[in-house]
């Protein structure tokens, strides 16, 4: 079945120019950065709690899960709860601890920058597994020997215990956005492709559309237009 999508002009693709490198050097985390582990996050129905590791903001922040009695200092991140189960911040890793044990699983051993993560609670509600979805900067695409928000952004998925963390959007493409549609139990997302291979992303490049159908097992990313 052919699915018709409405293409929206995205000024951000034109304003945010990124360079793609064919041969990237391995990036090492800057040891001069202050990296902290936040107090754990608990999400109802999960048998793991989550420790978020990242870089604090200059002025500190107040987590949406902090009680009114919690102290706020410059040694805290800005984990913002964007909606039920969704968080954003400057995150370098996440540690998943099984409840009532000291068993901890690191999300990744790679140098990445996670800008947001969301628990797909509606997927669990339909008994189709439990997953986290992440927006991740995972490569030094502009060649400045660091991974920051001016590099390419990708979409990642993992099990709710932090295992099987992997990219689902195509390599060397910029993630534009994603959306969960409850009626179809699908995550839809779109990327922009450097169609003329000039190392720059512009409005003239191709926007590609994908979805993941969690009712189909095993699920895969399916491209549509």
KEKOLSE-313803 format. One record per residue: residue in one letter; z, x, y of N, C-alpha, C in turn. Coordinates in steps of 0.02 Angstrom, whole numbers, padded with zeros to 5 digits, always signed. Atoms other than C-alpha are relative to their C-alpha. Layout:
BEGIN
AZXYZXYZXY
...
% end
This chain:
BEGIN
X+00000+00042-00059+00000+00000+00000+00000+00044+00062
X+00005-00038-00062-00048+00068+00170+00050-00027+00050
X-00049+00020-00049+00091+00065+00297-00025+00023+00068
X+00024-00016-00067+00040+00058+00480+00059+00018+00043
X-00054-00021-00044+00149+00152+00602-00025+00003+00072
X+00018-00004-00071+00148+00143+00792+00018+00069+00025
X-00011-00068-00026+00129+00316+00871+00023-00005+00072
X-00028+00001-00067+00239+00339+01023-00009+00068+00031
X+00009-00063-00034+00199+00473+01151+00068+00031+00011
X-00064-00034-00003+00339+00600+01142-00004+00057+00050
X+00003-00052-00052+00362+00699+01301+00039+00062-00022
X-00040-00057+00021+00491+00808+01213-00042+00051-00038
X+00042-00047+00037+00355+00884+01103-00037+00046+00048
X+00037-00040-00049+00264+00943+01259+00046+00044+00040
X-00047-00037-00041+00418+00998+01353+00034+00055-00040
X-00037-00048+00041+00498+01090+01208-00050+00041-00041
X+00050-00042+00032+00380+01230+01158+00034+00051-00045
X-00031-00045+00048+00418+01332+01005-00052+00045-00031
X+00045-00049+00030+00342+01486+00928+00014+00006-00074
X-00006-00006+00073+00310+01499+00741-00018+00072-00020
X+00010-00069+00022+00326+01671+00661-00018+00000-00074
X+00020-00005+00070+00235+01713+00499+00049+00043-00039
X-00045-00046+00035+00353+01856+00457+00065+00003+00040
X-00063+00002-00034+00533+01827+00502+00046+00054-00027
X-00050-00047+00022+00670+01959+00498+00063-00039-00017
X-00060+00035+00021+00833+01910+00414+00050-00001+00057
X-00047+00008-00055+00956+01842+00540+00071+00006-00026
X-00070-00009+00017+01138+01894+00533+00042-00033+00054
X-00042+00034-00048+01276+01793+00616+00032+00050+00048
X-00030-00042-00051+01339+01871+00779+00076+00003-00011
X-00072-00008+00016+01512+01941+00736+00045-00006+00061
X-00040+00007-00060+01567+01929+00917+00017-00072+00017
X-00013+00071-00014+01565+01739+00913+00068-00021-00026
X-00061+00032+00024+01725+01640+00899-00019-00057-00047
X+00017+00051+00050+01707+01538+00739+00065-00029-00027
X-00062+00033+00020+01840+01411+00695-00013-00054-00053
X+00003+00055+00048+01875+01288+00556+00041-00058+00027
X-00033+00058-00027+01919+01114+00615+00047-00031-00052
X-00041+00039+00046+02050+00999+00540-00046-00043-00043
X+00046+00034+00047+01978+00906+00389-00018-00070+00021
X+00026+00068-00011+01876+00747+00399+00006-00038-00066
X-00003+00043+00059+01909+00605+00278-00046-00060+00010
X+00044+00058-00002+01777+00474+00242+00018-00046-00058
X-00020+00048+00052+01827+00317+00148-00050-00001-00057
X+00037+00006+00063+01766+00304-00032-00019+00067-00030
X+00017-00066+00027+01735+00492-00051+00062+00034-00029
X-00056-00036+00030+01844+00600-00164+00002+00072+00023
X-00003-00066-00032+01817+00752-00052+00018-00007+00073
X-00008-00005-00072+01879+00799+00120-00043+00058+00024
X+00049-00047-00026+01769+00903+00235+00031+00042+00055
X-00021-00047-00052+01816+01058+00334-00063+00026+00035
X+00059-00020-00038+01690+01092+00472+00013+00067+00034
X-00006-00067-00028+01661+01273+00527-00052+00008+00055
X+00049-00006-00054+01581+01308+00695+00026+00037+00060
X-00016-00035-00062+01585+01376+00871+00029-00050+00050
X-00030+00047-00048+01703+01294+00996-00038+00000+00066
X+00030+00004-00066+01639+01235+01163+00047+00033+00051
X-00038-00037-00050+01697+01322+01322+00061-00039+00024
X-00055+00040-00026+01806+01177+01379+00040-00036-00053
X-00034+00037+00053+01862+01114+01209-00027-00071-00004
X+00024+00069+00007+01836+00935+01150+00051-00040-00038
X-00045+00045+00037+01920+00788+01073-00040-00032-00057
X+00033+00030+00057+01867+00739+00899+00015-00075-00004
X-00011+00073+00004+01844+00553+00868+00053-00018-00051
X-00050+00015+00050+01964+00567+00722+00070+00024+00021
X-00065-00024-00021+02105+00644+00825+00044-00059+00022
X-00047+00051-00023+02259+00538+00854+00017+00014+00073
X-00018-00009-00071+02325+00512+01031+00053+00054+00008
X-00052-00051-00005+02467+00633+00991-00028+00070-00010
X+00028-00066+00014+02348+00775+00944-00011+00039+00064
X+00011-00042-00059+02340+00921+01064-00073+00018+00004
X+00069-00019-00012+02174+00967+01142-00001+00068+00033
X+00002-00067-00028+02134+01149+01176-00070+00027-00003
X+00066-00032+00002+01990+01268+01199-00018+00024-00070
X+00013-00022+00068+02006+01309+01014-00022-00058-00044
X+00026+00055+00038+01923+01148+00961-00075-00007+00013
X+00072+00012-00008+01742+01097+00935-00012-00065+00037
X+00018+00067-00025+01648+00950+01007-00036-00039-00054
X+00028+00042+00053+01622+00850+00849-00001-00071+00026
X+00007+00066-00028+01555+00687+00916-00020-00049-00054
X+00015+00051+00049+01556+00533+00806-00051-00048+00030
X+00054+00039-00030+01387+00454+00847-00004-00071-00026
X-00005+00067+00029+01406+00305+00730+00040+00008-00064
X-00041-00003+00060+01497+00263+00570-00026+00052-00049
X+00019-00052+00047+01490+00422+00467-00045+00053+00029
X+00044-00050-00030+01385+00522+00591+00036+00044+00050
X-00033-00048-00043+01441+00680+00682-00050+00050+00027
X+00043-00052-00027+01362+00809+00795+00044+00054+00030
X-00036-00057-00027+01416+00981+00855-00038+00064-00016
X+00030-00065+00015+01377+01167+00841+00034+00026-00063
X-00033-00010+00065+01414+01186+00656-00037+00055-00039
X+00028-00056+00038+01387+01344+00552+00005-00011-00076
X-00008+00014+00071+01450+01281+00384+00048-00057-00009
X-00047+00053+00016+01549+01145+00298+00029+00016-00069
X-00034-00013+00064+01676+01159+00157+00025-00067-00027
X-00017+00064+00033+01700+01015+00035+00057+00013-00049
X-00059-00010+00042+01874+01007-00044+00014-00063-00040
X-00015+00057+00043+01905+00895-00193+00072-00022+00011
X-00067+00027-00013+02055+00782-00160+00048+00017-00056
X-00054-00017+00047+02218+00835-00244-00012+00065-00037
X+00012-00066+00030+02147+01006-00288-00013+00050+00056
X+00019-00053-00046+02113+01173-00205-00073+00020-00011
X+00070-00015+00014+01933+01168-00267-00043-00013+00062
X+00040+00004-00061+01818+01204-00118-00071+00024-00013
X+00070-00019+00006+01628+01209-00114-00030+00009+00069
X+00035-00011-00063+01534+01289+00031-00067-00037-00002
X+00064+00034-00004+01385+01188+00090-00057+00049-00010
X+00054-00048+00003+01278+01344+00110+00027+00071+00008
X-00015-00071-00011+01282+01534+00103-00050+00031+00049
X+00051-00024-00046+01136+01548+00225+00024-00005+00072
X-00013+00005-00072+01141+01577+00413-00041-00057+00028
X+00033+00059-00028+01100+01406+00486+00042-00027+00058
X-00036+00037-00051+01148+01298+00634-00010-00074-00013
X+00003+00072+00013+01188+01117+00592+00019-00036+00064
X-00013+00035-00063+01175+01005+00745+00030-00069-00012
X-00030+00065+00015+01224+00842+00659+00000-00011-00075
X+00000+00022+00070+01270+00766+00492+00024-00072-00003
X-00015+00071+00006+01282+00586+00435+00010-00018-00073
X-00010+00025+00068+01354+00504+00281-00039-00065-00008
X+00042+00059+00011+01231+00377+00211+00039-00052-00040
X-00044+00048+00033+01362+00246+00171-00038-00061-00027
X+00037+00057+00029+01235+00102+00150-00033+00015-00066
X+00030-00019+00064+01151+00199+00009+00052-00005-00056
X-00055+00005+00049+01318+00213-00081+00016-00074-00014
X-00016+00071+00008+01349+00027-00050-00048-00035-00047
X+00050+00030+00045+01190-00012-00147-00001+00035-00068
X-00008-00034+00064+01250+00098-00292-00058+00046-00018
X+00056-00045+00011+01110+00223-00269+00020+00072+00015
X-00023-00068-00011+01216+00380-00254+00032+00007+00069
X-00033-00013-00064+01308+00459-00108-00025+00066+00028
X+00034-00057-00029+01227+00581+00012+00020+00011+00073
X-00003-00017-00071+01243+00671+00178-00070+00021+00022
X+00062-00020-00031+01093+00694+00292+00016+00044+00059
X-00016-00049-00052+01087+00842+00412-00062+00017+00042
X+00052-00032-00040+00983+00904+00558+00020+00073+00007
X-00017-00071+00010+00973+01093+00537-00053+00045+00031
X+00043-00056-00021+00901+01245+00624+00010+00055-00052
X-00010-00043+00058+00869+01358+00475-00042+00064+00001
X+00041-00061-00002+00748+01495+00532-00009+00023+00072
X+00012-00030-00066+00716+01613+00677-00073-00009+00018
X+00071+00015-00009+00553+01527+00719-00030+00029+00064
X+00027-00030-00062+00538+01602+00895+00008+00075+00003
X-00001-00073+00005+00575+01780+00839+00049+00036+00045
X-00048-00033-00045+00726+01815+00951+00061+00027-00038
X-00052-00026+00044+00835+01870+00802+00065-00040+00002
X-00058+00045+00003+00952+01722+00816-00025-00069-00018
X+00017+00069+00016+00955+01542+00759+00037-00045+00048
X-00029+00043-00052+00983+01421+00903-00042-00064+00005
X+00033+00065-00006+00924+01251+00962-00070+00005+00029
X+00070-00007-00020+00761+01323+01029-00044+00022-00059
X+00039-00012+00061+00707+01359+00849-00021-00067-00030
X+00023+00062+00032+00626+01232+00732+00058-00037-00033
X-00051+00043+00029+00735+01086+00678-00027-00033-00063
X+00020+00028+00064+00728+01023+00498+00049-00053-00023
X-00043+00051+00029+00800+00879+00397+00021+00022-00069
X-00029-00022+00064+00916+00920+00251+00040-00057-00031
X-00038+00049+00037+01004+00819+00119+00046+00036-00049
X-00043-00026+00054+01151+00853+00002+00036-00058-00033
X-00045+00048+00031+01260+00760-00121+00063-00005+00042
X-00060+00010-00041+01423+00694-00050+00053+00053-00011
X-00048-00054+00012+01518+00841-00126-00026+00066+00027
X+00027-00060-00030+01410+00967-00031-00048+00038-00044
X+00046-00035+00045+01305+01018-00181-00072-00023+00011
X+00072+00014-00004+01115+01023-00187-00023-00009+00073
X+00020-00001-00070+01096+01059+00000-00070+00029+00005
X+00069-00025-00001+00909+01073+00030-00040-00037+00054
X+00043+00028-00051+00773+01040+00157-00047-00052-00031
X+00047+00051+00023+00669+00881+00139-00060-00007+00046
X+00058+00002-00045+00556+00897+00292-00043+00062-00013
X+00044-00056+00015+00403+01013+00280+00018+00063+00039
X-00012-00064-00032+00419+01197+00321-00046+00008+00060
X+00039-00015-00061+00359+01255+00493-00022-00062+00038
X+00012+00060-00040+00363+01079+00564+00065-00019+00035
X-00058+00019-00040+00479+01012+00699+00020-00072-00015
X-00026+00068+00010+00587+00863+00652+00006-00035+00068
X-00005+00039-00062+00571+00729+00787+00062-00044-00003
X-00058+00043+00008+00695+00599+00725-00001-00032-00069
X-00004+00034+00063+00751+00497+00576+00038-00066+00010
X-00033+00064-00005+00814+00320+00543+00008-00030-00070
X-00012+00034+00063+00893+00228+00397-00015-00074+00008
X+00017+00071+00001+00821+00054+00358+00034-00032-00060
X-00041+00028+00053+00948-00045+00258-00039-00047-00045
X+00037+00050+00039+00827-00183+00203-00042+00032-00055
X+00042-00034+00049+00721-00055+00110+00037+00057-00035
X-00039-00056+00026+00859+00071+00071-00039+00065+00004
X+00041-00059-00011+00750+00206+00145+00022+00038+00063
X-00004-00040-00061+00766+00349+00268-00071+00016+00022
X+00064-00017-00029+00613+00362+00379+00009+00058+00048
X-00004-00054-00049+00578+00520+00477-00070+00023+00019
X+00066-00025-00022+00437+00603+00573+00007+00071+00026
X+00003-00070-00022+00388+00781+00612-00064+00011+00040
X+00062-00019-00034+00259+00867+00721-00024+00066-00031
X+00031-00056+00034+00139+00990+00640-00043+00040+00049
X+00041-00044-00042+00059+01140+00725-00071+00001-00031
X+00063+00011+00034-00115+01079+00678-00052+00054+00011
X+00050-00053-00013-00216+01219+00760+00029+00070-00010
X-00032-00064+00018-00094+01355+00706+00002+00049+00058
X-00003-00044-00058-00075+01422+00883+00071+00022+00016
X-00069-00021-00010+00112+01445+00866+00037-00042+00052
X-00031+00042-00050+00148+01308+00995-00004-00073-00021
X+00001+00071+00015+00194+01125+00977-00012-00039+00063
X+00021+00037-00058+00107+01009+01098-00018-00071-00020
X+00017+00069+00016+00058+00825+01111-00066-00006-00038
X+00064+00002+00036-00113+00869+01040+00009+00013-00075
X-00012-00014+00070-00033+00919+00875+00015-00065-00038
X-00004+00059+00043-00015+00800+00728+00072-00021-00012
X-00065+00028+00018+00136+00687+00706-00006-00029-00070
X+00002+00023+00069+00173+00655+00523+00061-00044-00014
X-00050+00050+00015+00274+00511+00450+00018+00002-00075
X-00024-00004+00069+00381+00513+00292+00056-00051-00011
X-00060+00038+00018+00510+00409+00200+00026+00024-00067
X-00033-00011+00064+00634+00432+00058+00025-00068-00024
X-00020+00064+00028+00658+00280-00053+00056+00013-00051
X-00057-00013+00044+00832+00287-00130+00004-00047-00059
X+00003+00044+00058+00791+00144-00247-00044+00028-00056
X+00043-00033+00050+00666+00257-00338+00033+00064-00022
X-00032-00060+00027+00742+00388-00451-00046+00035-00050
X-00026-00041-00055+00713+00530-00441-00039-00012+00064
X+00034+00013-00063+00673+00506-00257-00035+00063+00026
X+00036-00054-00032+00549+00613-00161-00021-00023+00070
X+00027+00017-00066+00484+00621+00018-00072-00022-00009
X+00067+00028+00004+00328+00513+00032-00029-00005+00070
X+00033+00003-00065+00206+00533+00175-00039-00065+00006
X+00039+00061-00012+00129+00376+00252-00030+00002+00069
X+00030+00004-00066+00022+00328+00401-00022-00072+00014
% end
